[in-house]
Amino acid sequence: PLWDTRHASATLLALIVVTIVFFNGAYSDGLGDPPYSTWVRFLVQAALVAMPVFAAIAFYALYLRIDQYGLTFGRFYGVLAAAGGMLFGLGYTWTVFRRRGEWMGSVPRVNIRMVWLVIVCAVMVHTPLLDPHRWSARSQFLRISEGGVDARDFDYGYLRFQLGHIGWETLERIDSLGDHPQADIIRERIAATRAAESYADVRPQPASLISASDIVPLDSMTALPDSMLRFVVTNLSQFEADACESNGDCTIFPVNLDSDEAAEFVLLLSGDRNYAIVAFDTDENGRWMRLGRMTRYDRNIRLPPKMALLDTLRLQGALPEEPMYRDLKIGGVRLRLMR
């Protein structure tokens, strides 16, 4: 279940941070009678002992991602955070099992040592020794130079647009790999990356988070274009895709929203009351694009429950309607009346 969240390491690290903050918020000097009952103190100590376990699982989750996709500066900071959580957890576990002095009596020593370690790390990440951009570029270079990734799937744009001058220098090193079995493909992709104006121009197409079977047509007799379905399943956000997959209630239907002959498609995302409605269309070259979300014209009228809306759609269909007030164009500025 933790892997299914696709945020295992972030979830565990957040839990560790919350534990550290709340524990220090409850800290006392240990003098006098314990302010909590025995079972509450036992639960607090159990949470502290569990921290190294959570940090170890976070390390493993990060290892899986790094092994598959290489190191990025985001994952580099994740590793540092997991290491800090592990050391905090080991220090607090030591205070639990020390069994000498008053409860929490050894916590200040752990905190002070960890504060100095955090300060050292905060300084070191701005030096070549722990520079996350340099480590990420080195990891990505090793992936492609050692054949850990197909040259067609490698993210050249990440080096150029996300890692600054170090990424640009790494692209130069990759371009010089004349003995690489895919050297021709590498040179072609690097040339396209250099000519690109933004990361979005060269970023690899994202893998589908869901399958086309998770998108249900409103009418079972309606044929949905395969190209449209492929575009939709790869362009939903992770939150939208997770909801569609788990609830199985994302519904799509065709409707002509503009004046051309081709129909657009409207997707009702998952949810009962708080569901989003998204429209898709093709551009002048026939490529699918996400037009955006459809919102209520009258903010005083709430959307009905999704099942009621679907029943109305099946009985009455959906009819495009011209806006009550047309847009106003003054020079090159287009103005729309919003109520």
Solvent accessible surface area in square Angstrom, and as a share of the most:
residue,aa,sasa,rsa
1,P,146,0.92
2,L,55,0.27
3,W,120,0.42
4,D,112,0.58
5,T,60,0.35
6,R,104,0.38
7,H,101,0.45
8,A,9,0.07
9,S,23,0.15
10,A,60,0.47
11,T,65,0.38
12,L,10,0.05
13,L,24,0.12
14,A,56,0.43
15,L,79,0.39
16,I,3,0.02
17,V,85,0.49
18,V,71,0.41
19,T,25,0.15
20,I,28,0.14
21,V,90,0.52
22,F,144,0.60
23,F,10,0.04
24,N,51,0.26
25,G,70,0.67
26,A,39,0.30
27,Y,77,0.29
28,S,43,0.28
29,D,86,0.45
30,G,10,0.10
31,L,136,0.68
32,G,61,0.59
33,D,132,0.68
34,P,65,0.41
35,P,89,0.56
36,Y,78,0.30
37,S,55,0.36
38,T,103,0.60
39,W,166,0.58
40,V,45,0.26
41,R,59,0.21
42,F,134,0.56
43,L,97,0.48
44,V,41,0.24
45,Q,28,0.12
46,A,45,0.35
47,A,44,0.34
48,L,3,0.02
49,V,51,0.29
50,A,27,0.21
51,M,1,0.00
52,P,17,0.10
53,V,84,0.48
54,F,60,0.25
55,A,0,0.00
56,A,48,0.37
57,I,60,0.31
58,A,0,0.00
59,F,66,0.27
60,Y,114,0.43
61,A,8,0.07
62,L,11,0.06
63,Y,125,0.48
64,L,70,0.35
65,R,120,0.44
66,I,45,0.23
67,D,104,0.54
68,Q,108,0.48
69,Y,90,0.34
70,G,2,0.02
71,L,20,0.10
72,T,26,0.15
73,F,63,0.26
74,G,47,0.45
75,R,47,0.17
76,F,17,0.07
77,Y,98,0.37
78,G,12,0.12
79,V,50,0.28
80,L,47,0.23
81,A,51,0.39
82,A,0,0.00
83,A,34,0.26
84,G,20,0.19
85,G,4,0.04
86,M,42,0.19
87,L,76,0.38
88,F,32,0.13
89,G,0,0.00
90,L,92,0.46
91,G,14,0.14
92,Y,0,0.00
93,T,25,0.15
94,W,113,0.40
95,T,23,0.14
96,V,15,0.08
97,F,123,0.51
98,R,58,0.21
99,R,187,0.68
100,R,158,0.58
101,G,78,0.75
102,E,93,0.42
103,W,39,0.14
104,M,9,0.04
105,G,41,0.40
106,S,6,0.04
107,V,1,0.00
108,P,51,0.32
109,R,109,0.40
110,V,13,0.07
111,N,35,0.18
112,I,104,0.53
113,R,154,0.56
114,M,15,0.07
115,V,80,0.46
116,W,161,0.57
117,L,67,0.33
118,V,81,0.46
119,I,81,0.41
120,V,79,0.45
121,C,40,0.24
122,A,56,0.44
123,V,89,0.51
124,M,51,0.23
125,V,13,0.07
126,H,155,0.69
127,T,43,0.25
128,P,95,0.59
129,L,117,0.58
130,L,43,0.21
131,D,23,0.12
132,P,3,0.02
133,H,67,0.30
134,R,84,0.31
135,W,100,0.35
136,S,0,0.00
137,A,3,0.02
138,R,102,0.37
139,S,24,0.15
140,Q,10,0.04
141,F,23,0.10
142,L,82,0.41
143,R,45,0.16
144,I,0,0.00
145,S,36,0.23
146,E,134,0.60
147,G,55,0.53
148,G,62,0.60
149,V,22,0.13
150,D,56,0.29
151,A,0,0.00
152,R,131,0.48
153,D,96,0.50
154,F,7,0.03
155,D,35,0.18
156,Y,9,0.03
157,G,0,0.00
158,Y,25,0.09
159,L,0,0.00
160,R,65,0.24
161,F,57,0.24
162,Q,64,0.28
163,L,3,0.01
164,G,46,0.44
165,H,128,0.57
166,I,17,0.09
167,G,0,0.00
168,W,99,0.35
169,E,94,0.42
170,T,8,0.04
171,L,1,0.01
172,E,77,0.34
173,R,127,0.46
174,I,0,0.00
175,D,37,0.19
176,S,84,0.54
177,L,34,0.17
178,G,57,0.55
179,D,132,0.69
180,H,19,0.08
181,P,129,0.81
182,Q,39,0.17
183,A,11,0.08
184,D,101,0.53
185,I,35,0.18
186,I,2,0.01
187,R,109,0.40
188,E,115,0.51
189,R,81,0.30
190,I,1,0.00
191,A,58,0.45
192,A,56,0.43
193,T,2,0.01
194,R,80,0.29
195,A,83,0.64
196,A,13,0.10
197,E,159,0.71
198,S,47,0.30
199,Y,41,0.16
200,A,69,0.53
201,D,93,0.48
202,V,36,0.21
203,R,135,0.49
204,P,57,0.36
205,Q,126,0.56
206,P,76,0.48
207,A,84,0.65
208,S,61,0.39
209,L,54,0.27
210,I,10,0.05
211,S,59,0.38
212,A,45,0.35
213,S,96,0.62
214,D,29,0.15
215,I,6,0.03
216,V,65,0.37
217,P,38,0.24
218,L,29,0.14
219,D,73,0.38
220,S,100,0.65
221,M,169,0.75
222,T,38,0.22
223,A,93,0.72
224,L,27,0.14
225,P,50,0.32
226,D,98,0.51
227,S,50,0.32
228,M,0,0.00
229,L,22,0.11
230,R,153,0.56
231,F,44,0.18
232,V,0,0.00
233,V,8,0.05
234,T,20,0.12
235,N,55,0.28
236,L,9,0.05
237,S,55,0.36
238,Q,52,0.23
239,F,166,0.69
240,E,12,0.06
241,A,0,0.00
242,D,43,0.22
243,A,23,0.18
244,C,0,0.00
245,E,90,0.40
246,S,90,0.58
247,N,94,0.48
248,G,42,0.41
249,D,44,0.23
250,C,0,0.00
251,T,7,0.04
252,I,0,0.00
253,F,18,0.08
254,P,53,0.33
255,V,18,0.10
256,N,55,0.28
257,L,62,0.31
258,D,68,0.35
259,S,121,0.78
260,D,66,0.34
261,E,176,0.79
262,A,57,0.44
263,A,43,0.33
264,E,1,0.00
265,F,13,0.06
266,V,4,0.02
267,L,0,0.00
268,L,1,0.01
269,L,7,0.04
270,S,15,0.10
271,G,26,0.25
272,D,89,0.46
273,R,106,0.39
274,N,142,0.73
275,Y,12,0.04
276,A,18,0.14
277,I,25,0.13
278,V,0,0.00
279,A,4,0.03
280,F,0,0.00
281,D,13,0.07
282,T,40,0.23
283,D,35,0.18
284,E,161,0.72
285,N,99,0.51
286,G,48,0.46
287,R,154,0.56
288,W,41,0.14
289,M,76,0.34
290,R,81,0.30
291,L,88,0.44
292,G,27,0.26
293,R,143,0.52
294,M,86,0.39
295,T,99,0.57
296,R,80,0.29
297,Y,111,0.42
298,D,51,0.26
299,R,137,0.50
300,N,141,0.72
301,I,114,0.58
302,R,165,0.60
303,L,53,0.26
304,P,52,0.32
305,P,45,0.28
306,K,4,0.02
307,M,122,0.55
308,A,45,0.35
309,L,36,0.18
310,L,9,0.04
311,D,72,0.37
312,T,60,0.35
313,L,18,0.09
314,R,130,0.48
315,L,151,0.75
316,Q,141,0.63
317,G,38,0.37
318,A,41,0.32
319,L,158,0.79
320,P,73,0.46
321,E,162,0.73
322,E,150,0.67
323,P,78,0.49
324,M,127,0.57
325,Y,113,0.43
326,R,217,0.79
327,D,43,0.22
328,L,107,0.53
329,K,145,0.61
330,I,107,0.54
331,G,68,0.65
332,G,80,0.77
333,V,88,0.51
334,R,167,0.61
335,L,80,0.40
336,R,158,0.58
337,L,98,0.49
338,M,149,0.66
339,R,156,0.57
